[in-house]
Amino acid sequence: MSKHAGRSVREKLLDMRSSVESLLERLNMQEVLDVSQWSTVIDSKLIPRLSEETPLIVAICGGGSSGKSTLFNSLIGQSVSPVGGSAGINRRVLVSGHEHHFSKTDNLASLFEPFGCAPEPLGQTIDLTTRGCPLYVTSKTIPPGLLLMDTPDFDTGSKGAYTNRDVARQALETADVLIYIFTNSNYNNRDNTDFISEMLTGIGRRKCFLVYRVYPSFTPSEIAEHAMKVATNLYGDEAEEYVLGIYRADEDNAIAARQRYMALKPIRDHSDGLIEDLIGIDVSVLRHELLSSLLVDVLGRAEEIITNADSSLEELLLYQNTLLSAQSRCVQEALQHFPMERVLKRFSEIWLDGDPFYIKAMRQTGTVVELPLKLVLRTAGWVHDMLGTQQETPSVNQLPHKIDEDLLNAISTIQAKVVSSEISATISIYDPAGKDMLDTLTKIRKAKGITGERNPRAVSLGRSGEYSLFITAHEAVFEQQELLRKRDWKATFESILMRRDIITNISEGIEEALNQLADEFRSSMGLWAKTRQTFSALLNVLPATAAVSYMFSTADIMGAAGIQVKLAGLFGLNDLYALVAIPATTGLKKADLKQLEYFLVPIAQTWLNNKLEVIQALFEKEISGEVLNATAKIIAESKMLISRIADDIRFCKKEVG
């Protein structure tokens, strides 16, 4: 890998790690998806090794009393690491190398990131027997470009509780190459080799040297056989590829008495000795192999992370859509009773004000109302006096009880859903949004292997295409929900009830829309219609005589005595309708009903959609807005982070081939 490519990959890895941490934080997945080891690999193994100045780190490891410290002292030419006595005496990592490596503190800190601190100078040998940061000694024997580590025993302890395993793990995670020393008593110890194997092959496949401490009577073939048994336990069928060399270290009383350093003999003729073999390693080739292996694992893990995040994001989207759908239903419930006559009367006034002067004159004489309209009014029983005085529009004071009841029920329902650990909503598969939600739910259940009544789930309502969805609140909204639970809801409810007039008032928006509708009606009338002014005459009496009410329903219009008005503009309302019920429609001809629909439907849509939007805005401001806004923000940011991580993965794959 070129220096330029190394820098580019380094930047992308740092960006990827940061994006992953941000993504998991936003989706509140830190406990569900632990990426600490993955981040450590990036920080301590990949980032430092993308620099050509980084030394090769070799760790000596093995079980208790296997001779690790003796081998370490022998290789650096100094008796600094305690040897002999009880197993597990050393509790810290001891590092040795050329003195110039220890002057670059920033580089050391990144190399030894798993320990949380850079190596400190060794003071007294006894310091190695207590826990703490790694210690170091300089050595003139170890050539530049190489750091050697003595590690604590990883098998000291009992009943599965290992005293030094965490420190040993940190050391082995830091190393590029391992020297595994073992004896005849533990060479086939699977617990030991399984632990080392995990370190060597868990994330990135690292190579190793094997040192067998044996009696002089052991033959080379016996040593090779036992060593390859160890190698197979470590690497499986790829043992030959990853074992760089095998050495014997014969037992010697002088070595045990610290009168002589350990002598290593290669069992393969091409080897000149362990230090020479270490010096002879082509670091660029080994590091490229290691980095490629590490990157494959790191990028593979990153892909798993965004796959899990995608799944979590789908669940959050389903929660958001279910909450929006539930809120839409509550908004409708808040509008079950209001004097729709008021808007019809206002439209009539707007229409009449726009009549030409000769039509106004005709209207005063009543000649404009012709036989078809008279028949409609008579058979419907809508009028007591065909040209009588206007009936008073019901005042808001006549409806406070019903409006308050509807509002209170609606806000209580949406408040309970917003703070609940489970939310439910009714959807229809004939509505595109509802079908998408049901498809997403099915996908999530299949991916997570969910069966039975566990959430998320859908329950058929027995009506054609209708289901109740039951969704568990997403972890990402837990914080907002907890804040909402502590709110003074009594004050919130009172504040909303005090604004009941927004339901009955004709706002500027409705006024403007009604004027626009009147202009559209008039411009669409043909010459004959303009002459007869049938619409004008009908609208003149309808608001005063018709007991116009409505209810929300998904009922089939063919089976209802009324005019169905499709609502739009709010999530989840595409499959829901207002039914403007005209009492006693018997006797209406098809043409008359069509004429009613022609002007009633747009007027009803204008009124209802405006009020739905107003109530929704009020509910979101006072109740659901914090959760919905937080959810929308989390979704947008998560999508952006997932896209960025995917881009970083593609770039790194391309750079390393």
N, C-alpha and C positions, 0 to 999 in steps of 0.2 A: 504494500500500500504506500503510495507516495505521501510526502510530507503534507502537500496541499489537501489530498484526499483525507488524510488523518485528521487534519484540522476541521474539515467540513463534517466528517462523521462525528467528531467530538462535539461540535456545536449542535448537530441534530440529536445526538444522544442526550445531551443536557436539556435540550428543548423537549424531547420526548419524555424524559423523567419528570420534568416540571409539569408538563401537560397532563401526564397520568395522575400525578398527585393532586392537581387541581380538579381533574375530572372526578376522581373518587371522592374528593371533599364535597363537590357540588351534589353528587348523587348520594352522599352519605354512605359510601360503600367501604370505608376504611376497615371496619371490623369484618365485613363479609369477605373482602378480598385483600388479604395481606400481601403487600408488594415490597415489604422492607428488604427481604433478601434480594429481590430483583433490583431494587434501587442500589443496594450495597454492591452488587456485581458491577453495575454501571460505574459507580463512584470509585470503587477500589480496584477493579480488575480491568475495565475497559478504558476509562478516561486516562488514568496514568500511563497505560501501556500504549496509548496512541502517540506518545512522545518518544522520539528516538533516543533521548537521553536517559530513559528509565532503565535502571539496572535489572538484570535477571535475578529474581528472588527464588532461592532454593531453601525449602524447609526440610529439616531432619525430623522425622516423626517415628513413633513406634510405641509399643506397650511398655508397661512398667519394668524397670531393670533390664531393658533390652540393650542398653549401651548408647543411647542417643547423645548424652552429654560427653561421654568419652570420645565418641566419633567427632563431635563438634570441636572439642579441644584439640584433637589430633589434626583436624583439617585447618584450623586457624593458627596452630602452633603455639597455643597459650592455654594454661590450665586455669580457666576463669569460671567455667560452669561446674557447679558441685556434682560430684559423682560418688557412687557407693552409698551405703546406708539403706534406708527404707525407700521403697518405690514411691514416686510422687512427691519427692522432696522439692523439686523445682515447681514454682507456681506462676512464673512469668516467662515470657518469650525473651530470649537473648539473641541479638542481631550482631553480626560482624561483617566488616567489609572495608574497603579503602576509605581513608578519612574524608576525601572530598565529597563522598555521598552524604555524609552527615552534616555538611555545611549548607545543603540545600533543604532548608526546613519545610518550605512549601511543598516540594515534591515528596518529601518523606511523609508529611501529614496526609497527602492524598493516597500514597501507597499503603499506609497503615490505617486507613479510614475505618476498617472493621473494628479496630480497637478503640476508636474514639479519641486517640491521641498519638502523637508522633513519638518515636523512641527517645529515651533520655539516657544520658551517659551512666554507665555502671559505676556505682560508688564502691560498695563492698559486696562480696559474693553472697553474703547473707540476705541481701536485698532481693535476691531471686527466689527466696523461699516464702515471700509474701505477695499477695495479689497487688496488681498495679499496672501502669503503662509498661510497654516493652522497654527493655534496656539495651544499650549497645556498647560494644568495644571496637576500636579500630584494629585492623590487622594488615600487616605487610605481606602476609602469605596469600591472602585472598586478592586476586587481581581486580583492577577496576572493571566496572560493568557487572559485578557479581555481589550479591548480598546473601549471606548464609544465616539461617535461623535455627536455633535450638528451641524445641517446643516441649511443653510439659507432657507427661504421660496422659493418654486419653482413656486409659482403662482402669485407673486407680479409683477404688470405691467399692461399693457392694450393693447387691439387689437392684442393679440397674441405675443407681445414683452415682454418677461419675464426678469426682471432685473437680477435675480440670478440663472436662470435655468442652465446655464453652470456650475456654481460652485456646485449646487446641484447634477448635473449629475456626476461630478467628484467624489463627496463624495459617492454617491450611487453605483458607479462602483467599489469603493474601498472596500465596506462593504461585510461581509460574511452573516450577518443577518440584517434585517431592523426592526425598531419599527416605525410603522405608526400611528401617532396620528391624530384624526379627530374629528369634532364636528357635531352636529345635522344639522347645516346649510350647511355643505359641504361633508357629508358622501357619498352622491350619485352624487358627482361632477365627471362626466366621464372624463373631461379633466385632473383632478388631478390623478384619478386612472389609466387612460391610460398611463400617464407619469410614474407612479410608476410601473405599470405592465411591461412596456418596460424595466425598469431597473432590475426588478426581473426575467424576463423570456427571455429577448432579447438574452443574451449570458450566459448560465448557469442559472439554476433555483434555486434561493435562497429563503429561508423561512423567515417568518416574525412573529412578534407579533403585535396585534392590540390593540390600546388604544383609548377608546371612551370617550371624555370629554362631560359629560351630566349633566343635572339637577338631583338632588337627587330623583325627583319623577319618573324617568324612571325605569321601571321594568327590571329585568334580562332578561325576554323573549324579551322585546323590544330591549334591547341592543344587545342580541344575534342575533335577526333578522336583525337589521341594520348592525351589524358587518359582518355577513355572506353575506349581500348584497355587502359590500365592498370587502370581500374575493373573491366572485364570479367574481366581476369586475376585480380583480387582476389576478386570476388563472383559472377562468372558472370552469369546472367540477372537477378539482383537488384541489379545495380550502381546503377541510378538511385535505388533506395530507400535505399541505405547511403552514398552519397557526399553529404556535406553541402554541399560547395562546391568550386569549381575556381578556382585563382589562377595568374597568370603572374608570374614574377620575371625581368625583363629583365636580360641581362648588362650590366654597367657597370664600367668600369675604376676608377672612384672607389670603388665597393663593394669591388672586389678589393683596392684599396690601403687599405681600412679608413677611408676619408675620409667615407663615407656609409653609412647603414643601408640594408638591402634594402627596396625598395618593392614591395608586392604589389598587383596589380590583379585584381579579380574579372572573370571572363569572362561572368558572368551579372549582368544589370542590377539584380536585387533585392538584391544583396549590398552592404553598406556597408564591408566590410573584414574581415580575419580576426579581429582582436581583438573587433570588434563582433559578428561572427557567433558567436564563442565565448561572449561575454557573453549573447547573445540565445538561447542554447540553454536550453530548458526542462529544467533538470536533473532535476526530478522525473519528467517524462515519459521523458526519455532513460534515466534510471536504472531506471525501472520496466521499460522495454523491455529494457534490458541485463540487469537482474536476472531478468526472466522468461526471457530467452534462456539466461542462465547457469544458472538453476534447472532448466530443462528438460534441459540437458545434464548438470548435476550429478546430478539425480534419475534421469535415464536411466542414467548411469554407475553410480549406487548400485544400481539394479535389476539391472544386469549383474553387479555384485559379488555380490549375494546369490544370483543365479542360479548363478554359479560356486561360491559357498560351499555352496549347497544340493547341487550335484553332488559337491563334495568331501566333504560330510557323508554323502551316500549311500554313497560309497566307504568312509568310515570305519565306518559302520554295517555294511556288508557285511564289512569286515575283522573287526569285533568279533564279529559273528554266526558267521563262519567259525572264528574262534579259539575261541569258546564251543563250537561243534559239535565241533571237533577235540579240545578238552579233555574233552568228554563221552565221546568214544570212548576217550580215554586213561584216564579214570576207570573205564570198564567193563573195560578191559584189566587194570587193577590188581586186579580182583575175579574173575578167571577161576577161582581155586581158593580155596575156604574150606569148612570143615565145616558145611554147612547142617543136618546132623543135630542140631547143638547147639540151634538155635532151635526145630526141630520137637520135640525132647525137652523143651525148656523150656515150650513151649506145652502139650504133653501133661501136664506136671506141674501147670501152672496150671489146665488143664481138670479134671484129676482131683481137685485140691484143692477145686474148686467143686462136686463131685458131692454130692447128698444122701446121708445116712448109709446109707439102704437100698440105694442103688446101689453104694456102696463095699462093703457086705456082700456083695452079689451078685457084685461083681467078684472078691472073694477066692475065691469058689467057682467062678468061670469060667463061670457060667450065662448071663452077659450076652452072650457071643459066640455068635451064632446062625449058621445055615446060610449065608446070603448072604455074610457076612464070611469064614467058613471057606473057601468056594468061591473067593473072591477071593484069599485068601492062598495056598491050595493051588495053583491054576493059575498064579499069578504066580511061585511058587517063592520067596516072600519070607521064609519063616520055616522055621527048622530045628526049632524046638520051639514049637508054637502058644502055649502058655502057659508057655514056659520063661523063664529069667532074662534080664534086659536085657543087651544087648551094650554094651560100653564105647564111649562117644563118642570119636572120634579126638581126641587132644590136639593143641594148637597145635605142640608140639615135633615132631610127625610131618609138619608141613607147611611148615616154615620155608623150605626150598629153593624150593618152588614159589611161595610168597607173595613171597619176596625177588625172585625172577626176574620175576614179574609186575609188582611195584612198580617195580623198576629199569627195566624196559622202558618202563613207562608214564611215569615221571618223565623219562626220557631223551628220550622222544618229545615230551612237552609242552614241555620246556625248549628243545629244538631249534626247535620251532615258534614259541615266544614271541620268541626273539631273531633269527629268520631274516628275511631280506628278502622271502621268499615263504612263504606258508602254504597248506596244502591241507587239505581235509576232504571227507568223503563225505556226501552228502545224498540224500534221496528226495523226488521231486515229490509223493508221496502224503502227505507230512507237510506241514502248512500252513506251518511255519517254513521248511522246505526249499524249498517252491515259491516263497515270497516271496523267498528268497535268489536263486534262479535267475532270477526275474523282474527283480529289481534288477540282477543281473549283465548280463542282456540289455539292459536300459535304458541302463546305463552304457556298454556297448560301442557301442550305436547312437549315443548322444549324442556320444561321443568319436571315432566313426569307426574303432573298433578292429576289425581283421580278423585272421584266422589264429590263431597261437598266442601272441599277445601277451596279457598279463594285463590285467584279469581274464578268465578263460576257464573253460569247463566241458567236461569230457570224459566221455562216456557210458561206463559200466562194462559195458555189455552185458547187465546185469540189468534187469529191468523197473523203469523209473523212477528208477534210481540214477545219480548223477553224482559225479565228483570235481571240486571247485572249486579253482582255483589263483588266489590273490589276492596281490597285492603289498602289503607292509606300508605303511600310510599314513604320510605325513610327520609327522602329529601325534604318533606314538608313537616317533619316532626317538630322542628324548632318553631315554625310559624304556628302550628297547632297549639303548642304549649303556651305560647304568648296569648293566643286567642282565648284559651281556657281561663286565663287569669283576668280577662276583661270584665268590666262592669256591664253585663248584658242588659240589665234592667234599664239603664240609662240609654243604651243603644236602641232598645225596642221603643222607648218613649220618644226618642228623637225621630224615629221613622214614622211612628203613628201621628206625630205632630205635622207631618208632611203629607197627610192623606189627600190634601187638595190637589196634588199633582196628578191624581187619577182623574178627577172630574174637570179640571180646568182645561180650557182650550188654549194651548200655548201658541207662541208665535210660529213655531214650526208647523203646527197643525193648520193654523190660519193661512199660512203661505201655501201649504200643500192643497188645502181646499180651494183656494183661489186658482191654483194651477189646474186642478181637476175641472173646475167650472169652465176655464178657458178651453181645455182639451175637449170636454163634452160639446161645447158650443161649436168649436171648429170642426168637429167630426160630424155634425148634423147636416144632412142634405137639405136642399131647398124646400121640399115638401114638409120635412120635420120642423124646419124653422118656421114655416107658415103656421102649422098646427100647434107648435109649442107643447106637444104632449108631455114632454119631460117637465116643463115648467109648471104645468097645471098639476101634475102628480106630486111634484115636490112641494107645491104650495100647501097641500093638505096632509101629506103623509106624516110629517113630524108631529102634527097636532093631533092626529087621530089613531096612529098605529101604536100599539103597546109593544114597542120593539125591545127585545131582550136578546141575550146571547149566552151561549155556554161553550166551553172548549170540549171538543170531542174528536175522536177519530172515526166517528160513525159514517157509514156510507150515505152519501147525499140522496141516493135513490130511495132509501128507506126512511128519510127524515122529512118532516114538513117544514122545510126552510131552505135558506140559501147558504151554501158552503163557501167560506172565505179562506183561502190558503194564506198562511202567514209566512213571512220571510224575515231575514235579518238577524236572527238569533240562532245559536248553535242548537241543533237537535229539534228544530221546529219545522223542518221540511215535511215531516209526515203528520203534522198536527194542524187542525183547522178550527176556526171559529164558526159556529153555526148560528147565523142570524135567523132567528125563528119568527116568521110572520104568522100571527094567530089566524086560524080559519082560512087556510089558503084554498079551500074547496071552491071551485067555480073559476079559478084563474086559468085562463087559456095559456097555452105554451108561449105564445107571443108576448102575453102580458108578463108572465114569469121571467121570460128572457129580458124584457124591458126593465123589470125591477132589478134583475141581476146586473144589468148593464151599468146602473149608477150606484146600486147599493154595495156591490163588491168592492169597487175602488175606494168608496168612502169608508167602509168598514176596515179595509186594509190600512188606509191612511191613519185612522184613529188607533187601531189596535197595535200596529207596529210601532207607532210613536210611543204609546203608553208602555208597551213591552220594553222598549229601549230605555225609557225613563226609569221604570221600576228596576230593570237590570242594573243600570248605572247606580241607582240608590243602594241596591243590595250589595253591589261590589264595593262601593265606597264605605258602607257601614259594617259589612259582614264578611264577605268572601274575597274581597279584593286582595288582601295581604297574601293569602294562600295562592290565589290564581296568578297574581303578578309574580310572586316568587317562583311558582311552577313554570310560568312562561319564560322567565329569565334563565332558570336552571336548564330548561330544555334547549333554548337557543345557545347558551354557552357550552353545554355538553355536546351538542351537535358540532359546534365549531372546534372544540378540543378533540373530539373523535376524528374529525377530518384532518386536523393538524397532525395527530399521532400517526394516522394512516399515511400521510405524505412523508413524514420522517422515516417510517418503516420502508417505504418504497425507495427513498433516496439511499438509505444505508444498504439495502439489498443490492442496489445498482452499483454502488461504489466498491463493495467488496466482492462483487461477482457472485 
